[in-house]
Amino acid sequence: MSKATQLKRIVARRDAVIVPGAANALSARVIEDLGFEVVYLTGAGFANTSLGVPDIGLTTITEVTAMTAMIADAVDLPIIVDADTGFGNPLNMVRTVKMLERAGAAGLQIEDQVFPKKCGHFSGKGVVPLSEMLDKLKAALDTRTDPDLQIIARTDAAAVEGLDRAIERAQAFAEVGADLTFVEAPRSFEELAKITHELKTPQVANIVFGGKTPDPGNARLSEMGFSIVLYANAALQASVRAHYEVLGALKRDGSLDAVAHRLASFDERQRVVAKHTWDALEEQYSASRIKGAAE
């Protein structure tokens, strides 16, 4: 079974599966180790972590593809990749889908913002004409080689034109074949419920700590009928806080004594990156072992 098929089956359950975001392969390993079913390559987290810049459309398809491949090599989970606007027009979308599917994506999230896009919880966004987004969406659907590769069509129109217009756009996305739709940045529990009530296609919710969408909790989101609930940057936000607390103590005290309880042990760090499997490979392929076997 392909990872895309696995993701399709998870989506079909419509039980608000929590999907944490990973900005790199280490975060993806932790997500897998904790028992989550799916990992999300967060565009905002990737921009923040790898480039040290905000989520304002500065990443490229080659950079995102490289990180997708790294995560696919590190974990055995289906990966949803934030593909932003497809990095251009419908022709760019064709290349985007080809590259990310080859790299190991099981699902691609594509949005209708004007390029350069912005984080869905930033102000000052704009959306392209509906016809332009539909052309890009058709290009994505036609390009995928695995028919189960999940195409997630996101609209940011709620912040620009209101929730009703955003729902109308999402319905249009579904009519041309999007596997899931994603109305970004609803502002209340009532708006969240309205999305799943009016749209019959599987839905994505995005819970950003400190963002525009309140968090009703997993049980309530499941009752509403969401398929996927992204916590795209929870781990990243925790990491930023930990950086400041641990390194701040080191700068202040000249030692880690005061924050030792905040640190993973040396052994735990090696376990997360599966050092034991590399040790076994080293032993298997060592020259001395081969020589000994020959003698």
Secondary structure, DSSP 8 states (H G I E B T S, - for coil): --HHHHHHHHHHH-S-EEEEEESSHHHHHHHHHTT-S-EEE-HHHHIIIII---SSS---HHHHHHHHHHHHHH--S-EEEE-TT-SSSHHHHHHHHHHHHHHT-SEEEEE-B-SS---TTSSS--B--HHHHHHHHHHHHHH-SSTTSEEEEEE-THHHH-HHHHHHHHHHHHHTT-SEEEE----SHHHHHHHHHH--S-BEEE--TTSSS----HHHHHHHT-SEEEETTHHHHHHHHHHHHHHHHHHHHSSSGGGGGGS--HHHHHHHTTHHHHHHHHHHT-HHHHHHHH-
